[in-house]
Amino acid sequence: TEVKSIRQLFYECNYVKEIKFIKFNRTDFTDYESMFDDCVNLINLDISKLKTNNVVKMTKMFSYCNILEKLDLSNFDTNKVTNMSYMFWKCSCLKDLNISNFNTDNVKEMTSMFSGCRALTKLDLSNFNTKNVTHMDFMFIECLSLEELNLINFETYNVTTMSNMFDECLLIKK
């Protein structure tokens, strides 16, 4: 059988400080779960060449990338993704996160997606379509520095769990 998952590809790569995809033409992968999970010493991550057009699961993709400060995902094609739970969980030093081109039309789960992103000061999710999301619990918990959060297009009609969604977000002004 052909490989369709690269889940946990770099999982717990504790000594890796930099990852750069120079050429990555595979477009048939569907599962990126925990791909960079627990890369606690990762400083630089260039995934601009990574193809994501068939990915369905991005759960925990970057969770526990503790010292990563910048992440540009503007090239990500997320049209087919259904689960983004814990995607940036505990990325405590992440200050600059570009997810401006995310298409979330098919996403159903966003549990703890940004929880523990303690250094983020602003987050523009105005492009997010959340009409199919059912789980948003703990989505922004412990975003201690978050001052600006644009949720103008958030629809919560189908959400069944939103508990503790903004816990410890004490600085949000708008």
MARNUKE-702416 format. One line per field, with one value per residue (C-alpha): residue number from 1; residue in three letters; x, y, z. Coordinates in steps of 0.1 Angstrom, whole numbers, plus 5000, padded with zeros to 4 digits. Example, Ala and Ser with C-alpha at 12.3 -4.5 7.8 and 13.67 -1.06 7.14 Angstrom:
<sites>
i <- c(1, 2)
aa <- c(ALA, SER)
xx <- c(5123, 5137)
yy <- c(4955, 4989)
zz <- c(5078, 5071)
</sites>
This chain:
<sites>
i <- c(1, 2, 3, 4, 5, 6, 7, 8, 9, 10, 11, 12, 13, 14, 15, 16, 17, 18, 19, 20, 21, 22, 23, 24, 25, 26, 27, 28, 29, 30, 31, 32, 33, 34, 35, 36, 37, 38, 39, 40, 41, 42, 43, 44, 45, 46, 47, 48, 49, 50, 51, 52, 53, 54, 55, 56, 57, 58, 59, 60, 61, 62, 63, 64, 65, 66, 67, 68, 69, 70, 71, 72, 73, 74, 75, 76, 77, 78, 79, 80, 81, 82, 83, 84, 85, 86, 87, 88, 89, 90, 91, 92, 93, 94, 95, 96, 97, 98, 99, 100, 101, 102, 103, 104, 105, 106, 107, 108, 109, 110, 111, 112, 113, 114, 115, 116, 117, 118, 119, 120, 121, 122, 123, 124, 125, 126, 127, 128, 129, 130, 131, 132, 133, 134, 135, 136, 137, 138, 139, 140, 141, 142, 143, 144, 145, 146, 147, 148, 149, 150, 151, 152, 153, 154, 155, 156, 157, 158, 159, 160, 161, 162, 163, 164, 165, 166, 167, 168, 169, 170, 171, 172, 173, 174)
aa <- c(THR, GLU, VAL, LYS, SER, ILE, ARG, GLN, LEU, PHE, TYR, GLU, CYS, ASN, TYR, VAL, LYS, GLU, ILE, LYS, PHE, ILE, LYS, PHE, ASN, ARG, THR, ASP, PHE, THR, ASP, TYR, GLU, SER, MET, PHE, ASP, ASP, CYS, VAL, ASN, LEU, ILE, ASN, LEU, ASP, ILE, SER, LYS, LEU, LYS, THR, ASN, ASN, VAL, VAL, LYS, MET, THR, LYS, MET, PHE, SER, TYR, CYS, ASN, ILE, LEU, GLU, LYS, LEU, ASP, LEU, SER, ASN, PHE, ASP, THR, ASN, LYS, VAL, THR, ASN, MET, SER, TYR, MET, PHE, TRP, LYS, CYS, SER, CYS, LEU, LYS, ASP, LEU, ASN, ILE, SER, ASN, PHE, ASN, THR, ASP, ASN, VAL, LYS, GLU, MET, THR, SER, MET, PHE, SER, GLY, CYS, ARG, ALA, LEU, THR, LYS, LEU, ASP, LEU, SER, ASN, PHE, ASN, THR, LYS, ASN, VAL, THR, HIS, MET, ASP, PHE, MET, PHE, ILE, GLU, CYS, LEU, SER, LEU, GLU, GLU, LEU, ASN, LEU, ILE, ASN, PHE, GLU, THR, TYR, ASN, VAL, THR, THR, MET, SER, ASN, MET, PHE, ASP, GLU, CYS, LEU, LEU, ILE, LYS, LYS)
xx <- c(5000, 5010, 5019, 4991, 5003, 5034, 5020, 5047, 5074, 5095, 5078, 5100, 5130, 5143, 5177, 5166, 5168, 5159, 5138, 5136, 5117, 5136, 5116, 5085, 5063, 5041, 5005, 4988, 4994, 4962, 4974, 4999, 4989, 5017, 5042, 5063, 5048, 5072, 5100, 5109, 5142, 5129, 5139, 5133, 5108, 5105, 5076, 5067, 5073, 5052, 5021, 4989, 4961, 4949, 4955, 4925, 4941, 4964, 4958, 4988, 5008, 5030, 5021, 5048, 5071, 5081, 5106, 5094, 5087, 5075, 5054, 5043, 5015, 5002, 5009, 4989, 4959, 4935, 4904, 4900, 4911, 4885, 4905, 4928, 4925, 4957, 4974, 4994, 4990, 5017, 5036, 5044, 5069, 5050, 5047, 5041, 5016, 5004, 4973, 4957, 4949, 4934, 4902, 4883, 4851, 4853, 4868, 4847, 4871, 4892, 4896, 4926, 4938, 4957, 4958, 4990, 5002, 5013, 5033, 5007, 4995, 4971, 4953, 4931, 4907, 4883, 4888, 4878, 4845, 4833, 4798, 4807, 4827, 4813, 4842, 4858, 4864, 4897, 4905, 4923, 4930, 4963, 4967, 4980, 4994, 4965, 4952, 4935, 4913, 4892, 4864, 4840, 4829, 4827, 4794, 4787, 4753, 4767, 4791, 4783, 4813, 4828, 4838, 4867, 4872, 4888, 4902, 4931, 4928, 4929, 4943, 4919, 4908, 4890)
yy <- c(5000, 5036, 5058, 5084, 5097, 5114, 5118, 5122, 5126, 5148, 5140, 5146, 5157, 5174, 5183, 5197, 5235, 5241, 5223, 5235, 5217, 5225, 5203, 5183, 5174, 5148, 5159, 5126, 5127, 5131, 5130, 5156, 5149, 5156, 5162, 5186, 5179, 5182, 5197, 5217, 5233, 5241, 5278, 5280, 5262, 5268, 5247, 5270, 5241, 5217, 5206, 5204, 5203, 5168, 5169, 5162, 5161, 5188, 5179, 5187, 5196, 5222, 5215, 5220, 5239, 5258, 5283, 5288, 5325, 5328, 5306, 5315, 5292, 5315, 5290, 5262, 5248, 5238, 5232, 5196, 5198, 5187, 5187, 5215, 5207, 5214, 5226, 5253, 5240, 5252, 5272, 5295, 5318, 5321, 5358, 5359, 5335, 5339, 5318, 5345, 5321, 5293, 5279, 5264, 5256, 5218, 5220, 5205, 5205, 5234, 5223, 5240, 5252, 5282, 5273, 5281, 5306, 5329, 5354, 5360, 5396, 5396, 5371, 5378, 5350, 5371, 5348, 5317, 5301, 5282, 5272, 5234, 5236, 5216, 5218, 5251, 5243, 5257, 5273, 5304, 5293, 5308, 5333, 5356, 5384, 5384, 5419, 5418, 5389, 5393, 5368, 5389, 5360, 5333, 5313, 5291, 5276, 5241, 5244, 5219, 5227, 5261, 5256, 5277, 5291, 5324, 5314, 5335, 5359, 5389, 5415, 5413, 5448, 5442)
zz <- c(5000, 4994, 5023, 5029, 5063, 5076, 5110, 5137, 5110, 5133, 5166, 5196, 5175, 5206, 5192, 5158, 5157, 5120, 5094, 5058, 5031, 4999, 4976, 4987, 4958, 4973, 4973, 4982, 5020, 5040, 5076, 5091, 5127, 5152, 5123, 5144, 5178, 5207, 5187, 5218, 5205, 5170, 5162, 5124, 5104, 5066, 5052, 5023, 4999, 5018, 4999, 5019, 4994, 5003, 5041, 5063, 5097, 5111, 5148, 5170, 5139, 5158, 5194, 5220, 5196, 5227, 5214, 5178, 5175, 5138, 5116, 5081, 5069, 5042, 5015, 5032, 5013, 5041, 5019, 5030, 5066, 5091, 5124, 5136, 5173, 5193, 5162, 5179, 5215, 5239, 5212, 5241, 5223, 5191, 5183, 5146, 5131, 5095, 5088, 5066, 5038, 5059, 5045, 5074, 5055, 5063, 5098, 5125, 5155, 5168, 5204, 5221, 5187, 5201, 5238, 5255, 5228, 5255, 5233, 5206, 5209, 5179, 5159, 5129, 5122, 5102, 5072, 5093, 5083, 5114, 5102, 5104, 5137, 5166, 5191, 5202, 5238, 5253, 5219, 5233, 5269, 5283, 5254, 5281, 5258, 5233, 5229, 5195, 5184, 5152, 5152, 5131, 5109, 5136, 5134, 5163, 5154, 5152, 5181, 5209, 5232, 5239, 5275, 5288, 5253, 5265, 5300, 5310, 5281, 5303, 5279, 5249, 5241, 5208)
</sites>
